[in-house]
Amino acid sequence: MIDLLATHYNYLVFVVLVGVGLYGITASSNLVKKVIGLNVFQVGIFLFFVTSGFVDGAAPPVVHGSGTYASPLPHVLILTAIVVGVSLTAVALALVVRIYGAYGTLDEDAIREVRLND
């Protein structure tokens, strides 16, 4: 069991990051903490895809000949996902700034209470 964890620790880190990210999204009522939790969750997913695309002893697929080659698809998808994640974070933080300007708080419960009273 210890050998399995020593060789596949990336999967353990993936589970921890996804768990911390989900906890940050669901447990906090602060909107900035929710955005940070979403980013931690995304990093966990990125780690999972990069780890699943790793082939031990594989060569890049640009060389001709026989042998084991690694697929570049997971890495290309992660590069695209990083760009989308940064864009999502920027839009989310811009919305958080607008929400703070409109309601004067970042607490989700207080915003919900103000909206119900209007």
Buried (B, 14 or more C-beta within 10 A) or exposed (E): EEEEEEEEEBBEBBEEBBEBBBEBBEEBEBBBBBBBBBBBBBBBBBBBBBBEBEEEEEEEEEEEEEEEBBEEEBBEBBEEBEEEBEEBBEEBEEEBEEBBEEBEBBBBEEBEEBEEEE
